[in-house]
Amino acid sequence: MGKPESVISVRDNGGKTLDRYVVIFDPAIFVPSRSGLFVCLSLSKDPDDPQFGISQFDECVPGDHLGKIISWNDLPEAVREHIVRRLSV
């Protein structure tokens, strides 16, 4: 599954928090409500889990505090599929 064109960065905090992954979107496509912030999607390792799944849009400032940069293909397949579904709604 290919990376959506709106995704500019993917971060992984290694499981330090339940929302392990943060996907950062291109501000030319997803315009944030406040200057200097990017639209982000925070996700758990299994965002579709009915009890522990996390999948929440928010605004963020990109940086190392969100975890290390990883490639789209480093995300688990289920997480990639979930992101694509969220973007197609």
C-alpha positions in Angstrom: 0.0 0.0 0.0 1.5 3.3 -1.1 2.0 6.3 1.0 -0.7 9.0 0.6 0.6 12.2 -1.0 -0.5 14.2 2.0 1.8 12.4 4.4 5.1 14.2 4.8 6.5 12.4 7.9 5.9 9.4 10.1 7.3 9.3 13.7 7.6 6.3 16.1 8.2 6.8 19.8 9.1 3.1 20.3 6.0 2.4 22.4 6.7 5.0 25.1 3.0 5.9 25.0 -0.1 4.2 23.7 -0.2 6.6 20.7 3.1 5.3 19.5 2.9 6.6 15.9 2.4 10.1 14.7 1.7 10.8 11.0 2.3 14.4 10.0 0.4 15.9 7.0 1.4 18.4 4.4 0.0 21.9 5.5 -0.7 22.7 1.8 -3.3 19.9 1.9 -4.4 19.8 5.5 -4.5 23.4 6.7 -4.2 23.7 10.5 -6.3 26.1 12.5 -3.3 27.9 14.1 -0.2 29.2 12.5 3.0 27.0 12.9 1.2 23.8 13.7 0.7 20.8 11.4 -2.2 18.4 11.2 -1.2 15.1 12.7 -2.8 11.7 13.3 -1.7 9.8 16.4 -2.1 6.1 16.4 -1.6 3.1 18.6 0.0 -0.1 17.2 -3.5 -1.5 16.6 -5.7 1.5 16.0 -8.8 -0.7 15.3 -8.7 -2.5 18.7 -12.0 -1.7 20.3 -10.5 -1.3 23.8 -7.0 0.0 23.3 -7.0 1.4 19.8 -6.1 5.1 19.3 -6.6 7.0 16.1 -6.9 10.8 16.7 -6.4 13.8 14.5 -4.8 16.7 16.3 -2.3 19.5 15.7 1.4 19.2 16.5 4.8 20.7 16.1 7.0 18.2 14.4 10.2 17.2 16.2 12.2 14.6 18.0 9.8 14.7 20.9 7.3 12.8 18.7 9.8 10.0 18.2 12.2 9.0 15.5 11.4 9.4 11.8 10.5 6.1 10.1 9.5 5.3 6.6 5.9 4.7 5.6 6.8 1.0 5.0 8.1 0.7 8.5 4.6 1.1 9.8 2.7 -2.2 10.5 0.4 -3.0 7.5 -2.7 -2.7 9.7 -1.7 0.8 10.7 -1.0 1.9 7.1 -4.4 0.5 6.0 -6.1 2.3 8.9 -4.6 5.6 7.9 -5.6 5.2 4.3 -9.2 4.4 5.4 -9.3 7.5 7.7 -8.1 9.7 4.8 -10.8 8.4 2.5 -13.7 9.3 4.7 
